Amino acid sequence: MSDAEALHAAAGGELWLERGMRHAESATTPELVDRMARWARTAVERCAERG
């Protein structure tokens, strides 16, 4: 978890810590993919609104 926290400290933004997540390629659930898609859609819409 320290790597994630270091990246977050350097870049800012949001940090999601998912219980049981080790490697995304083997631990990502369909529900998490949907959640990430909603987050990405909202982030893009916010950027577009700011122009």
C-alpha positions in Angstrom: 0.0 0.0 0.0 2.9 2.4 0.5 3.5 2.6 -3.3 -0.1 3.6 -3.8 0.1 6.2 -1.1 3.4 7.6 -2.5 1.9 7.9 -6.0 -1.2 9.6 -4.5 0.9 12.1 -2.6 2.8 13.0 -5.7 -0.1 13.2 -8.1 -3.1 14.1 -5.9 -6.6 13.2 -6.9 -8.5 10.3 -5.6 -7.0 7.1 -4.1 -9.1 4.0 -4.0 -8.0 1.2 -1.7 -9.9 -1.9 -2.5 -9.9 -4.8 0.0 -8.3 -7.9 -1.4 -6.9 -6.1 -4.5 -3.4 -7.2 -5.4 -3.1 -7.2 -9.2 -5.9 -5.7 -11.3 -5.6 -8.3 -14.0 -6.7 -11.0 -11.6 -8.8 -9.3 -8.9 -11.0 -6.8 -10.8 -14.6 -7.7 -10.6 -17.4 -6.6 -13.0 -18.8 -4.4 -10.3 -15.4 -2.6 -9.9 -15.1 -2.2 -13.6 -18.6 -0.5 -13.6 -17.6 1.7 -10.7 -14.4 2.8 -12.5 -16.3 3.5 -15.7 -18.8 5.7 -13.8 -15.9 7.5 -12.2 -14.1 8.1 -15.5 -17.3 9.3 -17.2 -17.9 11.8 -14.5 -14.3 13.0 -14.5 -14.4 13.5 -18.3 -17.7 15.4 -18.1 -16.3 17.7 -15.3 -13.3 18.5 -17.5 -15.5 19.2 -20.5 -17.6 21.6 -18.4 -14.5 23.5 -17.3 -13.5 23.8 -20.9 
